Amino acid sequence: MEMWTKSSYSYGNGGNCVEVYRTERDTHVRDTQHRQLGQLRVPRAEWAAFLNAVRTQEL
């Protein structure tokens, strides 16, 4: 069973939400308003690098 988690930054944002689902190898990302359009699958190391870049304002 997939366990999707909504971003903590999405709450109270009028429905503009992102969800993630993690496996051993990948992180899956989707838009809660358009789940039927699919998801992005990103290797976990790449996702961690992306989050770090956002946190340190490199992006």
N, C-alpha and C positions, 0 to 999 in steps of 0.2 A: 504494500500500500504506500502510495506517495504521500509525503508529509510536506505540503507547501506551507511556507511561513511568509506572512505579510511583513514588509519593511516597517520598522518602528517609526520611520519618518512619514509613513503614509497615513497614519491615524489623524483624523481631524482635518484632512486635506481635501475634502469634497469628493472623494472617490478616485482620485488620481493615485492608484496604488500599484506597487510592484511586489511580486511574490517570488520567492526562491525555493528551490528544492535541491538538496545536496545529496550526492551519492559519493562513494569512495573516490571516484575519479573526476566527477564533473559537478558543476553548479548549473542548474537550469533556472532561467529567468523568464517571467511572463508578465504581461499587463493584465490586471484583474478585470478590466473593462472589455478586454478582447481575448479572452482565454482561447476561444475557438480558432484564433489565428496562429496558434502554436507558441513556441518558446525558443529561446536561445539556449544553446548548450555550450558552456565555456569550461575548459579545464580548470580544476580548483586552484592551481598555482596562478593561472592568468587572472582569475576572479580576485584572488587575494592581492595581486599586484594592482589591479584596477581600484579596489577599495582603498588600498594604501595611498595611491595617487590622489584619490578624491579627498581622503582625510588630511593629507599634507598639502592640499591645494595645488598640486602639480597639474591638475586638469581644470 
